[in-house]
Amino acid sequence: MSQVHKRFTSDQVKELLDRYLKNEVERNYLQEILGIKKRRFFLLLKQYRENPQRFTIQHHRTTPSRSLSPKIETNILRELTIEKKTIEDKDVPLNSYNYSYIKNRLQTTYRQKVSLNTIIHRAKKHGFYLKKPKKTAHDREVLTRYVGELIQHDSSFHLWAPAAQQKWYLITSLDDHSRFLFYAALVKKETSWAHIQALQTVILRYGLPFAYYVDSHSIFRFVQGRDSVWRKHYLLTDEATPQWKQVLEDCNVKVTHALSPQAKGKIERPYGWLQDHLIRTCVREDIADIKPAQQVLRQEVHRYNYRQVHSTTQEIPYFRFQRALKEKRSLFREFNIPPPFQSAKDIFCLRMDRTVDPYRHISINSLQFKVHADPAKQVNLRIHPLNDQISEIRFWCEGKLVDAQKVKNSELKGVHF
């Protein structure tokens, strides 16, 4: 509530205090009318009793108001100018000013402490101001009581670093209950393996969740379109299982698909926050490569997880996550390698089946492998990329590991990573 001297005249307050002294009105009603607490009320009453004739509530400044130094003024306008240029860039997904970001940047980069109201005042004065668009309500929302009950997983394709002149994918995994970001990574190309790596990171570190929540992207789900007169389809929706989903099936983790973009509201809010801060920092640091952009992303994820109060939960995600664990409100399960498999490489991998030929060979396009299995037997290949250059292929036949070989990724032309 605003200050008393801005809402009442001295005579009005004197009249109320006089009625209190005459026992006509109780104190709690006067406090509510004036919008003040008990201590402030008795201070005013004391001043009135001491000198009723000279009593006043008008505020008189004893020190002159502080003016901004030219350096601070210059830095504010510099940051606002950068904001304007970024917003006007049609390839950059920003459409509003972030004055809180400028406030934090002035403090961390320039060591200058400026109030948010001062920055907003300068922005309006110099034309760096846009009205905020009306927010639309989400028509579906998933509510959870446990951490690990639902992991929201998605990717977003944007120009995160305008200086790079190249769009990258941001892949994230978010706990629905705590809003804690378990995973965030920038990749140049969206592949099944990139999303499987996200699964591996989350599951090996935190355990098996109850369910994953994703959209109907082809990496997560096979969705068959309508038949045409020219082509008859043989597989219907969900009759084929994508590589990413096969990993979760091996782990006995449920997959739920969002039916609309609005249904993924919670994952979009962290994206908006990360998008906002990541782009603005990359612009100011003139980042043109994905590696330094990834470092900026790590810093922003740390800020989001450990320092930022979430607008919906009104809690810092890390502390909300830890509190749920302490109260034993968790649906995470310990990850154990399911038999007959022997390594995490057998689970977090790409898969394909091949039949052994009469010469005990199997092939991936023109690449041939000799295996210790009888002809006509079915062999399941589990391909685990060790790095950008080399992958390990583990050959399974009738529940037994019959061989393991390393091969260059460039030679695996028939494997879609």
Secondary structure, DSSP 8 states (H G I E B T S, - for coil): ---HHHH--HHHHHHHHHHHHTTSS-HHHHHHHHT--HHHHHHHHHHHHH-TTT-------SS------HHHHHHHHHHHHHHHHHHH-TTS---S--HHHHHHHHHHHS-----HHHHHHHHHHTT-----------S-----SSBTS-EEEEEEEE-SSGGGTS-EEEEEEEETTT--EEEEEEESS--HHHHHHHHHHHHHHH-B-SEEEE---TTT--------SS------TTSS--HHHHHHHHTT-EEEE-SSGGGGHHHHHHHHHHHHHHHHHHHHTT--SHHHHHHHHHHHHHHHHHT---TTT-S-HHHHHHHHHHTT-B--B-----TT--SGGGTSSEEEEEE--TTSEEEETTEEEE-SS-TT-EEEEEEEE-SSSEEEEEEEETTEEEEEEEEEGGG-TT---
